[in-house]
Amino acid sequence: MSRLLFLAAIVALVYLLLKSYRRSPRKPHTPEATEDMVCCAYCGVNLPKSESLLADGKRYCNEAHRRLHSGDQAD
């Protein structure tokens, strides 16, 4: 009798696993778009290229760092 209960439990477990597998969406794995990272010439922080400021061939994380690095102290 215990073998029959054990076998029934195994069958139920396999059934539930197969049912959950069929229910899960089968989407192909597509990598998300990535973007190049750049380093601020003043402080060294890494940030996405699209968020950086380009001045004199160097990239900066904000306008204040661009001014400080270039020696522009005008406010």
C-alpha positions as CSV (number, residue, x, y, z in Angstrom):
1,M,0.0,0.0,0.0
2,S,2.8,2.4,0.9
3,R,4.4,1.7,-2.5
4,L,1.2,2.7,-4.3
5,L,1.0,6.0,-2.3
6,F,4.6,6.7,-3.1
7,L,4.1,6.0,-6.8
8,A,1.0,8.2,-6.8
9,A,2.9,11.1,-5.2
10,I,5.7,10.8,-7.8
11,V,3.1,10.8,-10.7
12,A,1.4,13.8,-9.2
13,L,4.7,15.7,-8.8
14,V,5.7,15.0,-12.4
15,Y,2.3,16.1,-13.6
16,L,2.5,19.4,-11.7
17,L,6.0,20.0,-13.0
18,L,5.0,19.4,-16.6
19,K,1.9,21.6,-16.2
20,S,3.9,24.5,-14.8
21,Y,6.5,24.1,-17.6
22,R,3.8,24.3,-20.3
23,R,2.2,27.4,-18.6
24,S,5.4,29.4,-18.5
25,P,6.0,31.6,-21.6
26,R,8.6,30.5,-24.0
27,K,10.1,33.7,-25.2
28,P,13.5,33.6,-26.9
29,H,16.2,35.3,-24.8
30,T,17.0,38.6,-26.5
31,P,19.7,40.7,-24.9
32,E,18.7,44.2,-24.1
33,A,20.3,47.1,-25.9
34,T,23.6,48.1,-24.3
35,E,25.4,51.4,-24.4
36,D,29.0,52.2,-24.1
37,M,30.2,53.6,-20.8
38,V,32.7,56.4,-20.5
39,C,34.8,57.9,-17.7
40,C,34.6,61.5,-16.6
41,A,37.9,63.2,-17.2
42,Y,37.6,65.2,-14.0
43,C,36.3,62.8,-11.3
44,G,36.6,59.4,-13.0
45,V,33.0,58.3,-12.5
46,N,31.6,55.9,-15.1
47,L,28.4,56.9,-16.9
48,P,26.6,56.1,-20.2
49,K,28.0,57.8,-23.2
50,S,24.6,59.4,-24.0
51,E,24.5,61.2,-20.6
52,S,28.1,62.6,-20.8
53,L,29.2,66.0,-22.0
54,L,31.9,66.1,-24.7
55,A,34.3,69.0,-24.7
56,D,37.8,69.1,-26.3
57,G,37.7,65.4,-27.0
58,K,37.1,64.5,-23.3
59,R,33.9,63.3,-21.6
60,Y,32.5,64.8,-18.4
61,C,29.7,63.8,-16.1
62,N,28.3,67.3,-15.7
63,E,28.9,70.9,-16.7
64,A,30.7,71.9,-13.5
65,H,33.3,69.2,-13.9
66,R,33.9,70.4,-17.5
67,R,34.4,73.9,-16.3
68,L,36.7,72.9,-13.5
69,H,38.9,70.6,-15.6
70,S,39.2,73.2,-18.4
71,G,40.1,76.0,-16.0
72,D,36.9,77.9,-16.8
73,Q,35.9,79.4,-13.4
74,A,33.3,81.9,-14.8
75,D,29.9,81.5,-13.1
